[in-house]
Amino acid sequence: MRDISQDMQVLQEGMAKLGLQLEGSQELQFASYIREIYLFNDTYRLVGAEGREFIVKHLLDSLSAVSYFRELLASSSSQVRMCDVGSGAGLPGIPLAIMLRDTPISLIERSGRRAGFLRNAMALCNLDSRLEVIERDLSEVDARFGVVTFRAFHPLTDIIRPVGAILAEGGSVCAYKGRTDSLGEELAAVGTLVEEGKGGSVLGWHHTIVPLEVPFLEASRNLCVLQKITR
């Protein structure tokens, strides 16, 4: 079995920089998840990095928004159901689930092989009581979620309508994105997309850009938060 002690050290140092603390059970969950990624990465082409690069670019990147998600979830008067669209290797859904202990999360993944990986990883991490895998194309999902998130999935203009279709009333779309200049271009394009709502109203999107600091990563990262508006 691969030695992941250095990977866990990088993860712990990075999480300390994010102001996040790990309990013993959470350390075991992350260790199980990392091992499972490495075990099946070549077979399923889950991520394009291993070792320190995987920890920084994938795990710490996913975890960089935990504080924001905690505030967002705490502001709701009822339990919020989250989903990770195009979950793939379970990023950011599984790391978020480890840290957001009271939040049910659905992992939407249309690939049968990757969906199988996700189910196995959930079980190994003892997350299967709060997580579920929805093995469908996004267009086929009929559930509604208070928070919809994704990383490295599609440009906003390509995904905003199908994502909007699964967003609960008053919910938020939280997209992990890169530089603000390229994000600005995406948002400008989204601004030209409107759709007719019930009663002839027109639905648009209000956005907020939340800067993210990913430990040990020099690249710019942002969380783009979109909410439906009627005008």
N, C-alpha and C positions, 0 to 999 in steps of 0.2 A: 504493500500500500504506500502511495506517495506521501512523503513527509510534507505537511502543510504548516509546520510550526512558524516558518518565516512569513507565510501568507497571513496567518492569524495575527502575528505581531504587527504587520502593516495595517491590517484591518482595525485592530485595537487602537493603534496610534492615530489613525485617521478618524476614528469615531470620537476619540478624546478631543481632537481639534474641532469636531462638529458639536461638541458639548453633549455627546450621547454616551450613556453608560450601559454596559452589558452585564446582565446577570449570568450566573453559571449556565442555566438552561439555554439561554440565548447563544452563548458561546458554542455550546454543543450543536445547536441548530445550524449556526453558520458553518461550523466545521463539517457537518454532514452534507450541507448544501454544496460547499466548495469541492469536497471529495466526489460528489455525484456529478458535478459539472465536469471535472477532470476525467472521470471514468468514461463518460459518454460523449465527450466533446468531439473526438475524431469521428465517431459513428454518426452523430446527428448534426455536426457542424453548428454547435450551439453558440459559441462566441469565437471571436478571432484573436483571443489573447489568453495567456495563462500567467501564473505567478503574480508578481507585483503589478504587472500591467492589467491583469484581470481584476485584481482587488481595487485598483485605483479607478480605472476607466469604466468598470461595470458595477461593482458592489458599492464603493464609496460614492460614485456618481448617483446611483439609485437612492442611497441613504442621505444625500445632501439635502433632500426636500422633506425629511422626516419632521423637523420642527414646524415647517409650514403646514404639513398635513395635520399635525396634532392640533394646531390652532384652528384650522378649518373644521375639523371634526368636532372639536370642543364647542364651536359656535353653533352647532346644530342642536335643536331641542329634542331630537330623536336619533336613534342609531342610524348611521349612514352606511350604505352598502357601496363598496368600491369595486371597480374592475380595472384590470390591466389588459389593454387591447393589443393583440399581436404579441402575446407574452413570450413566445419562443423558449428561451432558457429560464423563464420565470423572472425576468427583469423588467420593471422594478418590483413586480408583485410579491415575490417570495421574501426578499429583504425587507420590504415594507411590512409584510405580515408578521415577520419576526419581531419588529419593533412596535407595531401598532396592535397590541395584544387583544384589544376588544373589538376590532373591526373585521367584519366578514369581507372577504375579497374573492372575486371571481377572476379566473385567468382565462381569457378568450384566445384560443389557438386553433386554427383550422387544420394544421398538419397533424395527422393521426400519430405519427412517430413522436413528434415533440409533445403532443398531448399526453402520450404514454409516459414520457420522461417526467413531465410535470406531476402527474399523479404519483409516480414513484418517489420523486423528490419530496412532495408534500407529506407522504407517509413517513419517510425517513426522518423528516424534520418535526414530526408530530404536529403538523399543521392541518391535517385533513378534517378536523372538526370545524375549522373556520374558513377553509379555502375550498373552492370547487373549480374544476376545469370545465369550461364550455367548449366542446370540440365542434365548433361551427365557424363558418365565415361570418364576419361582422354583420353583413347584410341579413343574415338569418337569425340573429339574436333578437328575442322579443322581450327580454327582461329590461328593467329600468334601474339606473344606478345614480346615486347622489354625487359620486366622484368618479370620473373616467380619466384614466391616466395611460400614458404610453411613452416609450423611448424609441428613437430611431425607427419609427414606423413608416409614416408617409408625410409629405408636405401637407400643411393644414388645409390647403384648398382641395386636396384629394380626399381628405378624410373627414372634414368637418360635418358634412351632411349625414353620413352613416353614423358617426359618433353622436351627433346631435339627436339622432333618432332613438338612442338608448339612454339619453340623459334624462333623469327625473326632473320634474319641475323645481326650479330653484337650485339645481345642481351646478357643478363646476367641471369643466374639462381642464385637466392639468397636463400639459405637454412638456416633456423635457426637451429643451432645444439648446442650440449653440449660440453663436455670436448674435449680438443685437441687430447688426446691419442686415444680415440675411433673414433674421426673424422679422424685422420690419418689413421686408419685401413680402414675406408670407402673409403677414397681417394685412398689408395693403390689398393683397389679392383676396383675402377672406372678406374684407370690407365691401367688395363688389358683389359678393354672393349673398342674396337674400332669398327667402322663400315665403310663400303665402301661408299664414297660419289660420287657425279656426276663426271664423267670423270675418275673414278678409283682412286681418291684421298682418303686418309684415314682421317677420322675425329676423333680427340681426344679432350681433355678438359684441359684448363689451369685454375688453381684455385688460389684464394687468400683467406686467412683466416683473417677476420676482428673481433677482439675481441670486445665483447659487455659487457657493464656494466649495469646490471639491478638493479636499486635501491632496497635496502632492501633484495636482494637475494644473498646468499652466493655461490650458485652453479655457476660453470663456464658456460658461454654462448658465442657462436661465430656465426658469419654469414659467411657461406661458399659461396663464389662467384665463379661461374664457367662460363667460356666462351668457345665456340667452337673454335678449331684451326684445320687447315688443314696442314698435314705434308706429 
